[in-house]
């Protein structure tokens, strides 16, 4: 099996039980360090529930990253957007960012949109592109990262994403919780070097705070600022001292929801 990132022949690193019943091989690239599973034949079963019962950090994760993303937009991107949250789950992050005044919409092929109804990628005009795409806890789910990133970059030229970096070459599910073989959804695990290789494939730069938060972009940016913004107190401080003329979209979105609600009976009649 070749590495999905750099195409170097990958070595089998270990095997472990996935979904408590499948004996699965994990391969490590000797060149860029990327770790991938064998062809993930179990994914249909793994995604019977898009949000797993082990994802207890869903709410706290959104609370953590909302001020950081606001600061990153204020620092490097036009606040009028538009912005896309790729793999946006229930739409909670989109709702939080729209409440802050940033016109985010959501995309997710697996999960129901609960909090950002009417603000999905499918609600946008054909050919819509975005100033920034966010993707939180998405990259470790990608069977073919290169193909998916290529698809994402057709929608926008900058991707801000989270995924935990492999801490050292010898990691196993016993020494690193991020494999989470119990859910069967984490099939791609990245090193910093593998992310650099991914950026190079698309002629982009990688900026990273070194653990969780990463930015692929052609814009000027700075990894030191990313490290600063991962602290919510510092991000909120930056946001306070760098005001923008943005207002919450909550009332506007409520009007949109009422408009759709009034149309619904008429549409059902046809």
DRENLUMVEX-597423 format. One line per 8 residues: number of its first residue (from 1); their letters; for each residue x, y, z of N, C-alpha, C, CB. Coordinates in steps of 0.2 Angstrom, whole numbers, always signed. Each point is the difference from the previous one (the first is absolute). Glycine has a CB too. Layout:
N
NUM) A) X:Y:Z:X:Y:Z:X:Y:Z:X:Y:Z; ...
// end
This chain:
270
1) XXXXXXXX) +4:-6:+0:-4:+6:+0:+4:+6:+0:-9:-6:+6; +8:+11:-11:+4:+6:+0:-3:+5:+5:+3:-2:-12; +1:+7:+14:-3:+5:+4:-4:+5:-3:+10:+0:+6; -16:+1:-3:-5:+5:-4:+2:+7:-1:-8:-7:+5; +14:+9:-1:+2:+7:-1:+6:+0:-5:-4:+2:+12; +9:-6:-11:+6:+1:-4:+1:-6:-5:+5:+7:+9; -9:-12:-9:+0:-6:-4:+7:-4:+1:-6:+7:-8; +9:-6:+14:+5:-5:+2:-3:-6:+2:+8:+10:+3
9) XXXXXXXX) -5:-16:-5:-2:-6:+3:+0:+0:+8:+4:-6:-10; -10:+4:+13:-1:+1:+7:+1:-7:+3:-8:+9:-1; +11:-9:+7:+1:-6:+4:-6:-2:+5:+13:+2:-2; -15:-8:+2:-4:-2:+6:+3:+1:+6:-6:-8:-7; +2:+12:+12:+3:+2:+6:-3:-4:+6:+1:+11:-5; -7:-12:+4:-4:-5:+5:-7:-2:-2:+7:+6:+9; -10:-10:-5:-7:-2:-1:-4:+1:+6:+4:-8:-9; -10:+10:+8:-4:+1:+6:-7:-1:-2:+8:+8:+5
17) XXXXXXXX) -12:-9:+0:-7:-2:-1:-4:+6:-1:+1:-11:+7; -5:+12:-12:-4:+6:-2:-8:-2:+1:+9:+4:-8; -12:+0:+11:-8:-1:+2:+0:-7:+4:-4:+6:-11; +9:-7:+15:+0:-6:+4:-1:-7:-4:-5:+7:+9; +6:-7:-15:+0:-6:-4:+4:-1:-6:-11:+0:+4; +14:+5:-7:+3:+0:-6:+8:+0:+1:-10:+5:-6; +14:-9:+4:+7:+0:+1:+3:+4:-6:+0:-11:+6; +2:+17:-4:+2:+5:-5:+7:+2:+0:-11:+4:+1
25) XXXXXXXX) +14:-4:-7:+7:+2:-1:+1:+8:+0:+3:-11:-6; +2:+13:+10:+2:+7:-1:+7:+1:-3:-7:+3:+10; +8:+1:-15:+6:+1:-3:+3:+7:+1:-4:-8:-9; +10:+8:+10:+4:+7:+1:+5:+1:-6:-1:-2:+13; +1:+8:-15:+4:+2:-6:+7:+1:+3:-9:+5:-6; +14:-8:+4:+7:+1:+2:+3:+7:-2:+2:-12:+0; -5:+15:-4:+2:+7:-3:-3:+6:+4:+2:-6:-11; -9:+6:+11:-3:+6:+3:-3:-2:+6:-2:+5:-11
33) XXXXXXXX) +2:-11:+13:-3:-2:+7:-8:-1:+0:+10:+6:+5; -13:-4:-10:-7:-1:-1:-3:-7:+2:+0:+9:-9; -5:-10:+13:-2:-6:+2:-7:-1:-3:+6:+0:+11; -8:-6:-14:-6:-1:-3:-2:-8:+1:+2:+9:-9; -9:-10:+9:-2:-7:+0:+0:-3:-6:-7:+3:+9; +6:-10:-9:-1:-3:-7:-7:+3:-2:+7:-11:+3; -8:+9:-9:-7:+2:-3:-5:-1:+4:+4:-2:-11; -8:+8:+14:-4:+0:+5:-7:-3:-2:+6:+9:+5
41) XXXXXXXX) -7:-16:-5:-6:-3:-3:-6:+1:+5:+7:-8:-6; -5:+10:+13:-5:+0:+5:-3:+7:+1:+7:-9:+6; -6:+14:-11:-2:+6:+1:-8:+1:+0:+11:+4:-5; -14:-8:+1:-8:+1:+0:-3:-2:+7:+0:-3:-12; +3:-2:+15:-2:-1:+7:+2:+5:+5:+1:-12:-3; +5:+14:+2:+3:+6:+5:-4:+6:+0:+11:-5:-2; -14:+7:-4:-4:+6:-1:-7:-1:+1:+9:+4:-7; -12:-10:+10:-7:-1:+1:-2:+6:+5:+1:-12:-2
49) XXXXXXXX) +4:+14:+6:-1:+6:+4:+5:+5:-1:-6:-6:+9; +5:+12:-13:+5:+4:-2:+4:+3:+6:-7:+3:-10; +3:-1:+15:+4:+2:+6:+0:-5:+5:-4:+12:-2; +10:-15:+4:+0:-6:+4:-1:+2:+8:+8:-5:-8; -10:+0:+12:-1:+1:+7:+6:+2:+4:-10:-8:-1; +16:+7:-2:+6:+2:+3:+2:+7:-1:+4:-12:-2; -8:+15:-3:+2:+7:-1:-3:+5:+5:+1:-3:-12; +1:+2:+18:-2:+4:+5:+2:+8:+0:+0:-11:+7
57) XXXXXXXX) +5:+12:-11:+3:+7:+0:-3:+4:-6:+10:-5:+4; -16:+3:-7:-3:+4:-5:-1:+7:+2:-5:-11:-5; +1:+12:+11:-2:+7:+2:+6:+4:+2:-11:-5:+3; +16:+2:+1:+5:+4:+2:+5:+1:-5:-1:-6:+11; +2:+2:-16:+4:+1:-6:-3:+7:-4:+3:-13:-1; -9:+13:+0:-3:+6:-3:+1:+6:+4:-8:-7:-6; +7:+7:+12:+2:+6:+5:+7:+2:+0:-10:-4:+7; +14:-1:-8:+8:+1:+0:+1:+4:-7:+3:-10:+8
65) XXXXXXXX) -5:+7:-13:+2:+3:-7:-3:+6:-2:+3:-12:-3; -9:+13:+5:-4:+6:-3:+4:+7:+1:-10:-6:+3; +13:+7:+3:+4:+7:+1:+6:-1:-4:-5:+2:+11; +8:-8:-12:+7:+0:-4:-2:+1:-7:+5:-8:+8; -10:+5:-11:-2:+1:-7:-1:+8:-1:-4:-12:-1; +0:+15:+6:-2:+7:-1:+7:+4:+0:-11:-2:+6; +16:+0:-2:+6:+4:+0:+4:-1:-6:+0:-1:+12; +0:-5:-15:+3:-2:-6:-3:+4:-6:+3:-11:+4
73) XXXXXXXX) -9:+12:-4:-4:+3:-5:+2:+8:+0:-9:-8:+0; +9:+10:+6:+1:+7:+1:+8:+2:-2:-9:+0:+10; +13:-5:-9:+7:+1:-1:+2:+0:-7:+2:-5:+11; -5:+0:-15:+2:-2:-7:-5:+0:-5:+9:-6:+6; -16:+6:-5:-5:-1:-5:-5:+5:+1:+2:-12:+0; -5:+14:-6:-5:+5:+0:-6:-2:+4:+4:+4:-12; -7:-1:+17:-5:-2:+4:-7:-1:-3:+6:+6:+9; -7:-3:-15:-6:-1:-4:-1:-7:-3:+0:+12:-2
81) XXXXXXXX) +6:-16:+2:+0:-6:-3:-2:-1:-7:-3:-4:+11; +0:-1:-13:-4:-5:+5:+5:-6:+2:-11:+3:-6; +9:-7:+11:+4:-5:+3:-4:-7:-1:+6:+9:+8; -2:-14:-8:-4:-7:+0:+3:-4:+6:-2:+1:-13; -2:-4:+16:+2:-5:+5:-1:-7:-3:-3:+7:+10; +9:-10:-12:-1:-7:-3:+0:-5:+5:+7:+4:-10; -12:-9:+9:-1:-5:+4:-2:+2:+7:+9:-6:-5; -14:+11:+4:-2:+4:+6:-5:-3:+5:+2:+9:-8
89) XXXXXXXX) -3:-16:+7:-4:-3:+5:-7:+3:+1:+10:-3:+6; -12:+4:+0:-7:+2:+1:-1:+8:-2:-1:-9:+9; +6:+12:-10:+0:+7:-2:+1:+5:+6:-8:-3:-9; +10:+0:+14:+1:+4:+6:+5:+6:-1:-3:-10:+7; +9:+8:-10:+5:+5:-1:-2:+6:-5:+8:-9:+3; -12:+7:-8:-3:+5:-5:-4:+5:+4:+1:-9:-9; -6:+6:+13:-4:+4:+4:+4:+5:+5:-9:-9:-1; +14:+6:+4:+4:+5:+4:+3:+5:-3:+2:-10:+7
97) XXXXXXXX) +1:+9:-13:+4:+5:-4:-5:+5:-3:+9:-9:-2; -15:+7:+0:-5:+4:-3:-2:+5:+6:-4:-9:-9; +3:+6:+15:-2:+4:+5:+5:+6:+2:-6:-10:+5; +12:+8:-7:+6:+5:+1:+0:+5:-6:+7:-9:+7; -10:+8:-12:+0:+4:-6:+3:-2:-6:-1:+9:+8; +3:-15:-8:+4:-3:-6:-4:-4:-4:+11:+1:+7; -12:+0:-14:-5:-4:-4:+3:-7:-2:-4:+11:-4; +4:-15:+9:+2:-7:-1:-6:-4:-3:+8:+0:+10
105) XXXXXXXX) -7:-5:-14:-5:-6:-1:+4:-6:+1:-6:+7:-9; +1:-12:+9:+3:-7:+2:-1:-5:-6:-4:+2:+11; +9:-7:-11:+0:-6:-4:+1:-6:+4:+4:+7:-10; -8:-12:+9:+1:-7:+3:-4:-5:-4:+3:+5:+11; +1:-10:-13:-4:-5:-4:-3:-6:+4:+8:+2:-9; -6:-2:+16:-2:-5:+4:-5:+2:+6:+11:-5:-3; -11:+11:+5:-3:+2:+6:-6:+5:-2:+11:-2:+7; -16:+1:-3:-6:+5:-1:+2:+7:+3:-8:-10:+1
113) XXXXXXXX) +5:+15:-5:+1:+7:+2:-5:+2:+5:+5:+2:-11; -3:-1:+17:-5:+2:+5:+0:+7:+2:+1:-11:+4; +4:+14:-4:+1:+7:+3:+1:+5:-6:+5:-5:+10; -4:+3:-16:+1:+5:-5:-4:-1:-6:+12:+1:+4; -18:-3:-3:-5:-2:-6:-1:+7:-4:-6:-9:+7; +6:+8:-14:+0:+5:-5:+7:+3:-1:-12:+2:+3; +17:-4:+1:+7:+3:-1:+5:-6:-2:-3:+10:+8; +1:-14:-13:+4:-6:-2:+3:+2:-7:-7:-8:+7
121) XXXXXXXX) +12:+4:-8:+3:+1:-7:-5:-1:-5:+11:-4:+4; -16:+0:-3:-5:-2:-5:-5:+6:-1:+1:-12:+2; -1:+17:+3:-4:+6:-1:+3:+5:-4:-5:-3:+11; +12:+2:-13:+4:+6:-3:-1:-1:-7:+8:+0:+9; -7:+6:-13:+0:+0:-7:+5:-5:-3:-5:+12:+0; +4:-15:-6:+5:-4:-3:+7:+4:-1:-9:-7:-6; +14:+4:+7:+7:+3:-1:+2:+5:+6:-3:-1:-12; -1:+1:+17:+2:+4:+6:+7:-2:+3:-12:+2:+3
129) XXXXXXXX) +16:+3:-2:+7:-1:+3:+0:+4:+6:+6:-2:-11; -1:+0:+15:+1:+2:+7:+7:+3:+2:-9:-8:+3; +9:+13:+1:+6:+3:+2:+5:-5:+4:-6:+11:+0; +2:-15:+4:+3:-4:+5:-4:-6:+1:+6:+9:+6; -3:-15:-6:-4:-7:+2:+3:-2:+6:-2:-3:-12; -3:+2:+17:+3:-4:+6:-2:-7:+0:-2:+11:+6; +6:-15:-3:-2:-7:+1:+3:-3:+6:+1:-1:-13; -6:+1:+18:+2:-3:+7:-1:-7:+1:-2:+12:+4
137) XXXXXXXX) +8:-15:-2:-1:-8:+1:-2:-3:-6:-2:+2:+12; +4:+0:-18:-2:-3:-7:+6:-4:-3:-8:+9:-1; +14:-7:+1:+5:-3:-4:+2:-7:+2:+5:+12:-1; -6:-13:+8:+2:-7:+2:-6:-5:-3:+6:+4:+10; -11:-2:-13:-5:-4:-2:+1:-1:-8:-8:+4:+9; +12:-1:-12:+1:+0:-7:+3:-6:-3:+1:+12:+0; -4:-16:-4:+3:-6:-3:+5:+2:-5:-11:-6:+1; +10:+11:-5:+4:+3:-5:+1:+7:+1:-3:-9:-8
145) XXXXXXXX) +8:+11:+13:+1:+7:+1:+1:+5:-6:+4:-4:+11; +0:+2:-15:+2:+4:-6:-6:+1:-4:+12:-5:+0; -16:+0:-2:-6:+1:-4:-5:+5:+4:+2:-11:-6; -3:+10:+12:-4:+4:+4:+2:+7:+0:-4:-10:+7; +10:+11:-5:+3:+7:+0:-1:+4:-7:+8:-4:+9; -6:+0:-14:-1:+3:-7:-8:+2:-1:+10:-8:-4; -14:+4:+7:-7:+2:-1:-2:+6:+4:-3:-12:-1; +6:+12:+7:-1:+6:+5:+3:+6:-4:+0:-7:+10
153) XXXXXXXX) +5:+7:-13:+4:+6:-3:-4:+2:-6:+11:-4:+5; -16:+1:-8:-4:+2:-5:-5:+5:+3:+2:-10:-7; -3:+9:+14:-5:+5:+3:+3:+6:+3:-7:-10:+2; +14:+9:+0:+3:+6:+3:+8:-1:+0:-10:+2:+7; +14:+3:-6:+7:-1:-1:+4:-1:+7:-1:+6:-11; -3:-5:+16:+3:-1:+7:-4:-5:+4:+5:+12:-1; -1:-16:+5:-4:-5:+4:+3:+0:+7:-2:-7:-10; -2:+9:+15:+2:+0:+7:-3:-7:+3:+1:+13:+0
161) XXXXXXXX) +3:-17:+3:-2:-6:+2:+3:-3:+6:-3:-3:-12; +0:-1:+16:+3:-3:+6:+1:-8:-2:-5:+9:+8; +10:-11:-6:+1:-8:+1:+7:+0:+4:-6:-3:-11; +5:-2:+16:+6:-1:+4:+6:-3:-3:-8:-1:+10; +14:+4:-10:+6:-3:-3:+3:-6:+4:+2:+12:-5; +0:-17:+1:+3:-6:+2:+6:+2:+5:-3:-7:-10; +3:+6:+16:+5:+2:+5:+7:-3:-1:-10:+2:+8; +10:-8:-10:+7:-3:-1:-1:-6:-5:+4:+4:+11
169) XXXXXXXX) +1:-7:-14:-1:-5:-5:-3:-6:+2:+9:+5:-6; -8:-7:+13:-1:-7:+2:-7:+0:+3:+12:-2:+2; -17:+7:-3:-6:+0:+3:-4:-6:-2:+0:+12:+1; -4:-14:+4:-5:-6:-1:-7:+2:+4:+9:-9:-1; -14:+6:-1:-6:+1:+4:+0:+0:+8:-6:-4:-10; +11:+0:+12:+1:+0:+7:+4:+6:+3:+0:-13:-1; +3:+16:-3:+4:+6:+2:-2:+7:-2:+9:-8:+0; -14:+8:-5:-3:+6:-2:-8:-1:-1:+12:+3:-6
177) XXXXXXXX) -16:+1:+9:-7:-1:+0:-3:+2:-6:+0:+2:+12; +4:+2:-17:-4:+3:-6:-1:-5:-5:+6:+10:+3; -3:-16:-3:-2:-5:-4:-8:-2:+0:+12:-5:+1; -14:+5:+5:-7:-2:+2:-3:-6:-5:-2:+12:+4; +5:-18:-4:-2:-5:-4:-7:-3:+2:+12:-3:-1; -14:+5:+7:-7:-2:+2:-5:+3:-5:+4:-1:+12; -3:+7:-15:-5:+3:-4:+1:-2:-7:-1:+9:+8; +7:-10:-10:+2:-2:-7:+0:+6:-5:-5:-11:+3
185) XXXXXXXX) +5:+17:+0:-1:+6:-5:+7:+3:-1:-12:+2:+4; +17:-3:+0:+6:+4:-1:+5:-5:-4:-1:+6:+11; +2:-4:-17:+3:-5:-5:+7:+4:-3:-11:-6:-3; +12:+12:+5:+5:+4:-3:+3:+4:+6:-4:+0:-12; +11:-1:+14:+3:+3:+5:+6:+4:-2:-4:-8:+8; +5:+14:-7:+5:+5:-3:+5:+1:+4:-9:+5:-7; +15:-4:+4:+6:+3:+3:+0:+7:-3:+6:-11:+2; -1:+15:+2:+1:+7:-3:+3:+0:-7:+1:+4:+12
193) XXXXXXXX) +3:-9:-13:+3:-1:-7:-5:-2:-5:+11:-3:+6; -15:-1:-4:-5:-2:-5:-5:+6:-2:+0:-12:+4; -1:+16:+1:-4:+6:-2:+4:+5:-4:-6:-1:+10; +12:+1:-9:+4:+4:-5:+0:-2:-7:+8:+3:+10; -7:-10:-10:-1:-3:-7:-6:+1:-3:+8:-9:+3; -14:+9:+1:-6:+1:-3:-1:+8:-3:-5:-9:+8; +8:+13:-4:+0:+7:-2:+4:+1:-6:-1:+4:+12; +7:-7:-13:+4:+1:-6:-4:-3:-6:+10:-1:+7
201) XXXXXXXX) -14:-4:-6:-3:-3:-6:-5:+5:-3:+1:-11:+5; -3:+16:-1:-5:+5:-3:+3:+7:+0:-9:-7:+5; +16:+7:-4:+3:+7:-1:-2:+4:+6:+1:-1:-13; -3:-1:+19:-2:+4:+5:+5:+0:+6:-12:-2:-3; +12:+6:+8:+4:+0:+6:-4:-3:+5:+6:+10:-4; -2:-14:+9:-3:-2:+6:+2:+4:+6:+0:-12:-5; -5:+14:+9:+1:+3:+6:-3:-4:+5:+1:+12:-5; +3:-13:+11:-3:-5:+5:+2:+3:+7:+0:-10:-9
209) XXXXXXXX) -4:+8:+14:+2:+2:+7:+4:-6:+2:-10:+8:+2; +10:-13:-5:+5:-6:+2:-4:-6:+3:+8:+9:+1; -14:-8:+0:-4:-6:+3:-7:-1:-3:+6:+2:+10; -10:+3:-10:-7:-2:-2:-2:+5:-6:-3:-3:+11; +5:+9:-11:-3:+5:-5:+5:+1:-6:-7:+5:+10; +4:-5:-16:+4:+1:-6:-3:+4:-5:+5:-11:+2; -1:+14:-6:-3:+5:-5:+4:-2:-7:-4:+9:+9; +0:-11:-14:+3:+0:-7:-3:+6:-4:+1:-13:+1
217) XXXXXXXX) +4:+17:-3:-2:+6:-3:+6:+3:-5:-8:+2:+10; +6:+2:-14:+5:+4:-4:+1:+7:+2:-4:-7:-10; +0:+9:+16:+0:+6:+3:+6:+1:+5:-13:+1:-2; +15:+5:+3:+5:+0:+5:-3:-1:+7:+7:+8:-7; -4:-12:+11:-2:-2:+7:+6:-1:+4:-11:-5:-5; +10:+2:+11:+5:+0:+5:-2:-6:+5:+4:+12:-1; +0:-17:+2:-1:-5:+4:+0:+2:+8:+5:-8:-8; -1:+13:+9:+0:+3:+7:-7:+3:+2:+12:+3:-1
225) XXXXXXXX) -16:+0:-4:-6:+3:+2:-5:-6:+1:+2:+10:-7; -1:-16:+3:-5:-5:+1:+1:-3:+7:+1:-3:-12; +5:+3:+14:+1:-3:+7:-3:+5:+5:+11:-5:-3; -11:+11:+2:-3:+5:+4:-8:-1:+0:+10:+9:-2; -12:-9:-4:-8:-1:+0:-3:-6:+3:+1:+7:-10; +3:-12:+11:-2:-7:+3:-2:+1:+7:+6:-6:-8; -4:+11:+11:-2:+2:+7:-6:+5:+0:+12:-1:+4; -18:-2:-2:-6:+4:-1:+1:+7:+3:-7:-10:+0
233) XXXXXXXX) +10:+11:+6:+1:+6:+3:+4:+5:-4:-1:-5:+11; +6:+3:-15:+4:+4:-4:-4:+2:-6:+11:-5:+4; -15:+0:-7:-4:+1:-6:-5:+5:+2:+2:-11:-4; -5:+11:+9:-6:+4:+2:+3:+7:+1:-6:-9:+5; +12:+10:-2:+4:+6:+1:+1:+3:-7:+5:-4:+11; -2:+0:-16:+1:+3:-6:-6:+2:-3:+10:-8:-2; -15:+5:+2:-7:+2:-3:-2:+6:+3:-3:-12:-2; +4:+13:+9:-3:+6:+3:+4:+6:-2:-3:-7:+10
241) XXXXXXXX) +10:+7:-11:+4:+5:-2:+0:+1:-8:+6:-1:+11; -9:-3:-15:+0:+1:-7:-7:+0:-3:+11:-6:+0; -15:+11:+2:-7:-1:-1:-2:+1:-8:-2:+5:+11; -3:-8:-13:-2:+0:-7:-7:+3:+0:+8:-10:-4; -10:+12:-2:-7:+2:-1:-5:-6:-2:+4:+12:-3; -4:-17:+7:-4:-5:-1:-6:-1:+5:+10:-6:-5; -16:+4:+3:-5:-1:+5:-3:-7:+0:-3:+12:-1; +1:-14:+6:-3:-7:+1:-5:-1:-6:+2:-1:+12
249) XXXXXXXX) -2:-5:-15:-5:-2:-5:-6:-3:+2:+10:-1:-8; -11:+0:+15:-5:-3:+3:-7:+2:-2:+7:-2:+9; -8:+9:-9:-7:+3:-2:-1:-1:-7:+1:+8:+9; +4:-7:-14:-1:-1:-7:-1:-8:-1:+8:+10:-3; -5:-14:+6:-1:-7:-1:-7:-2:+3:+12:-2:+1; -14:+5:+4:-7:-1:+2:-5:+2:-5:+3:+1:+12; -2:+4:-16:-5:+2:-5:+0:-5:-6:+2:+12:+3; +4:-14:-4:+1:-6:-5:-4:-6:+2:+11:+5:-4
257) XXXXXXXX) -10:-7:+10:-4:-6:+2:-7:+1:+0:+9:-2:+7; -12:+8:-5:-7:+2:-1:-2:-1:-7:+0:+8:+10; +4:-5:-15:-2:+0:-7:-1:-7:-2:+6:+11:-2; -1:-15:+4:-1:-7:-3:-6:-4:+4:+13:+0:-2; -14:+2:+8:-6:-3:+3:-6:+2:-3:+6:+0:+11; -7:+6:-13:-6:+2:-4:-1:-3:-6:+1:+11:+6; +5:-13:-10:-1:-3:-6:-1:-7:+0:+8:+8:-4; -6:-11:+10:-1:-7:+0:-7:-3:-1:+9:+1:+8
265) XXXXXX) -14:+1:-5:-7:-3:-2:-2:+1:-7:-3:+3:+11; +5:+3:-14:-1:+1:-7:+4:-6:-5:-2:+13:+3; +8:-14:-1:+4:-5:-3:-3:-7:+1:+10:+8:+1; -12:-9:+5:-3:-7:+1:-6:-1:-4:+5:+0:+11; -9:+5:-12:-6:-1:-4:+1:-2:-7:-5:+9:+7; +11:-7:-10:+2:-2:-7:+4:-7:+0:+0:+13:-3
// end
